[in-house]
Amino acid sequence: MDNLEIWRSARLLIEQRGEDAVLFAAQRADELLDSGDHLGCSVWIAIGRAIKVGTPTAAKEFDAKYGGARKTCESWFAGEVKKRKPS
């Protein structure tokens, strides 16, 4: 999946789910990771990153935690995925 497709997917998810879009992407990435689909998981992580940029609440939360440092996005998103894992 190229960058344009990632951004289109993120935009569509934002339109469909609003501020919950990043949570949906995290859940989907987690499901794919649990099923062993690492490529699919990485695609949803990329979509989640794009959503983070496009949703003010997620962006504010990220910036508050990490001061806007782009390199920490993976860590933040991985935390979102872990939060949604069933206990």
TIDRENVO-235361 format. One record per residue: residue number from 0; x, y, z of N, C-alpha, C in turn. Coordinates in nm, 3 decimals, decimal comma, padded with zeros to 5 digits. Atoms other than C-alpha are relative to their C-alpha. Example, Ala and Ser with C-alpha at 12.3 -4.5 7.8 and 13.67 -1.06 7.14 Angstrom:
! TIDRENVO-235361
   n    n_xx    n_yy    n_zz   ca_xx   ca_yy   ca_zz    c_xx    c_yy    c_zz
   0  00,089 -00,119  00,000  01,230 -00,450  00,780  00,090  00,120  00,000
   1 -00,082 -00,119 -00,006  01,367 -00,106  00,714 -00,077  00,109  00,073
This chain:
! TIDRENVO-235361
   n    n_xx    n_yy    n_zz   ca_xx   ca_yy   ca_zz    c_xx    c_yy    c_zz
   0  00,086 -00,117  00,000  00,000  00,000  00,000  00,091  00,123  00,000
   1 -00,084 -00,119  00,006  00,152  00,332 -00,101 -00,055  00,111  00,090
   2  00,039 -00,109 -00,090  00,135  00,660  00,091 -00,135  00,062 -00,035
   3  00,128 -00,058  00,039 -00,157  00,793 -00,111 -00,115 -00,089  00,048
   4  00,105  00,092 -00,046 -00,362  00,483 -00,032 -00,014  00,004  00,152
   5  00,004 -00,013 -00,147 -00,268  00,514  00,337 -00,081  00,123  00,038
   6  00,069 -00,124 -00,033 -00,387  00,876  00,346 -00,147 -00,006 -00,038
   7  00,141  00,014  00,038 -00,707  00,794  00,158 -00,075 -00,087  00,100
   8  00,062  00,088 -00,099 -00,782  00,511  00,399 -00,021  00,073  00,132
   9  00,011 -00,075 -00,125 -00,714  00,735  00,697 -00,113  00,102 -00,009
  10  00,105 -00,101  00,019 -00,939  01,010  00,558 -00,139 -00,062  00,004
  11  00,128  00,069  00,000 -01,221  00,765  00,496 -00,038 -00,045  00,141
  12  00,028  00,044 -00,136 -01,191  00,623  00,846 -00,037  00,119  00,090
  13  00,034 -00,121 -00,077 -01,195  00,975  00,995 -00,143  00,044 -00,031
  14  00,136 -00,038  00,039 -01,511  01,053  00,797 -00,103 -00,095  00,061
  15  00,094  00,100 -00,050 -01,676  00,729  00,912 -00,007 -00,004  00,152
  16 -00,006  00,024 -00,144 -01,563  00,718  01,275  00,041  00,120  00,084
  17 -00,037 -00,121 -00,074 -01,450  01,068  01,368  00,119 -00,023  00,092
  18 -00,109  00,010 -00,097 -01,233  01,086  01,679  00,030 -00,145  00,040
  19 -00,023  00,141 -00,033 -01,271  00,708  01,728  00,079 -00,073 -00,108
  20 -00,070  00,064  00,110 -01,087  00,639  01,402  00,133 -00,060  00,043
  21 -00,130  00,051 -00,043 -00,748  00,601  01,570 -00,017 -00,125  00,087
  22  00,025  00,119 -00,082 -00,896  00,352  01,818 -00,035 -00,119 -00,088
  23  00,036  00,106  00,093 -01,047  00,151  01,534  00,126 -00,055 -00,068
  24 -00,124  00,043  00,066 -00,710  00,142  01,355  00,087 -00,081  00,095
  25 -00,078  00,073 -00,100 -00,538  00,030  01,675 -00,057 -00,140  00,023
  26  00,064  00,131 -00,018 -00,791 -00,250  01,725  00,024 -00,090 -00,119
  27 -00,021  00,080  00,122 -00,757 -00,365  01,365  00,145 -00,048 -00,009
  28 -00,142  00,039  00,000 -00,376 -00,363  01,387  00,024 -00,113  00,100
  29 -00,015  00,102 -00,104 -00,398 -00,567  01,707 -00,057 -00,134 -00,046
  30  00,062  00,123  00,050 -00,634 -00,822  01,549  00,091 -00,069 -00,102
  31 -00,087  00,056  00,103 -00,400 -00,868  01,254  00,129 -00,053  00,058
  32 -00,121  00,047 -00,067 -00,096 -00,897  01,477 -00,026 -00,133  00,069
  33  00,035  00,124 -00,069 -00,270 -01,163  01,686 -00,019 -00,117 -00,095
  34  00,022  00,107  00,097 -00,356 -01,357  01,372  00,127 -00,032 -00,079
  35 -00,126  00,026  00,067  00,005 -01,342  01,253  00,020  00,075 -00,130
  36 -00,011 -00,077  00,124 -00,055 -01,098  00,967  00,079  00,128  00,029
  37 -00,085 -00,113 -00,034  00,241 -00,869  01,027 -00,003  00,109 -00,106
  38  00,010 -00,100  00,106  00,213 -00,697  00,691 -00,128  00,082  00,016
  39  00,127 -00,069 -00,022 -00,154 -00,614  00,751  00,006  00,090  00,122
  40 -00,016 -00,079 -00,122 -00,068 -00,495  01,100  00,078  00,127 -00,030
  41 -00,080 -00,119  00,030  00,198 -00,260  00,963 -00,078  00,102 -00,084
  42  00,085 -00,091  00,079 -00,052 -00,117  00,714 -00,093  00,078  00,092
  43  00,091 -00,069 -00,092 -00,299 -00,039  00,994  00,074  00,093  00,094
  44 -00,080 -00,093 -00,080 -00,021  00,115  01,202  00,025  00,127 -00,081
  45 -00,021 -00,117  00,087  00,057  00,343  00,906 -00,128  00,082 -00,012
  46  00,128 -00,071  00,005 -00,313  00,429  00,875 -00,025  00,073  00,132
  47  00,015 -00,064 -00,131 -00,321  00,501  01,248  00,085  00,124  00,014
  48 -00,087 -00,117 -00,003 -00,027  00,738  01,213 -00,063  00,114 -00,079
  49  00,064 -00,102  00,084 -00,207  00,921  00,933 -00,124  00,057  00,069
  50  00,118 -00,045 -00,074 -00,524  00,939  01,142  00,042  00,094  00,112
  51 -00,051 -00,082 -00,110 -00,324  01,081  01,431  00,023  00,142 -00,047
  52 -00,025 -00,132  00,056 -00,225  01,369  01,208 -00,132  00,071 -00,032
  53  00,125 -00,059  00,046 -00,584  01,422  01,091 -00,108  00,018  00,104
  54  00,101 -00,016 -00,104 -00,771  01,412  01,421  00,055  00,082  00,116
  55 -00,054 -00,091 -00,101 -00,721  01,698  01,666  00,018 -00,062  00,138
  56 -00,013  00,058 -00,135 -00,784  01,498  01,984  00,119 -00,093  00,008
  57 -00,113  00,092  00,001 -00,538  01,225  01,893  00,131  00,077 -00,012
  58 -00,122 -00,080  00,018 -00,283  01,484  01,780  00,036  00,072  00,130
  59 -00,027 -00,068 -00,126 -00,319  01,680  02,106  00,053 -00,097  00,105
  60 -00,046  00,100 -00,096 -00,280  01,363  02,314  00,144 -00,040 -00,031
  61 -00,135  00,038  00,041  00,027  01,263  02,116  00,099  00,111  00,033
  62 -00,089 -00,113 -00,024  00,182  01,609  02,137  00,023  00,023  00,150
  63 -00,014 -00,016 -00,145  00,114  01,630  02,511  00,096 -00,104  00,057
  64 -00,086  00,106 -00,050  00,290  01,298  02,567  00,142  00,011 -00,051
  65 -00,130  00,013  00,065  00,578  01,332  02,325  00,053  00,129 -00,060
  66 -00,049 -00,128  00,050  00,618  01,700  02,240  00,008  00,008 -00,151
  67  00,002 -00,005  00,145  00,542  01,634  01,876  00,113 -00,075 -00,068
  68 -00,112  00,072  00,059  00,846  01,414  01,822 -00,053 -00,113 -00,090
  69  00,053  00,098  00,095  00,771  01,212  01,510  00,053 -00,139  00,023
  70 -00,060  00,132 -00,019  01,006  00,928  01,600 -00,071 -00,082  00,106
  71  00,068  00,073 -00,107  00,795  00,839  01,901 -00,139 -00,045 -00,039
  72  00,134  00,038  00,044  00,479  00,785  01,698 -00,021 -00,151  00,009
  73  00,014  00,145 -00,006  00,543  00,413  01,674 -00,023 -00,047  00,142
  74  00,017  00,035 -00,141  00,574  00,390  02,050 -00,140  00,034  00,048
  75  00,134 -00,043 -00,039  00,252  00,585  02,101 -00,106 -00,093 -00,057
  76  00,101  00,081  00,064  00,058  00,382  01,851  00,004 -00,144  00,053
  77 -00,012  00,133 -00,059  00,194  00,054  01,989 -00,070 -00,004  00,136
  78  00,072 -00,009 -00,127  00,062  00,167  02,328 -00,150 -00,004 -00,018
  79  00,143  00,003  00,029 -00,280  00,227  02,176 -00,044 -00,142 -00,033
  80  00,031  00,138  00,035 -00,273 -00,125  02,033 -00,004 -00,085  00,127
  81 -00,007  00,080 -00,124 -00,171 -00,273  02,370 -00,118  00,028  00,091
  82  00,114 -00,035 -00,086 -00,450 -00,086  02,553 -00,125 -00,077 -00,039
  83  00,120  00,065  00,049 -00,707 -00,262  02,339  00,008 -00,152  00,000
  84 -00,012  00,146 -00,006 -00,574 -00,616  02,387 -00,090 -00,052  00,111
  85  00,083  00,060 -00,106 -00,822 -00,833  02,575  00,088 -00,059  00,109
  86 -00,077  00,052 -00,113 -00,701 -00,932  02,919 -00,017 -00,148  00,016
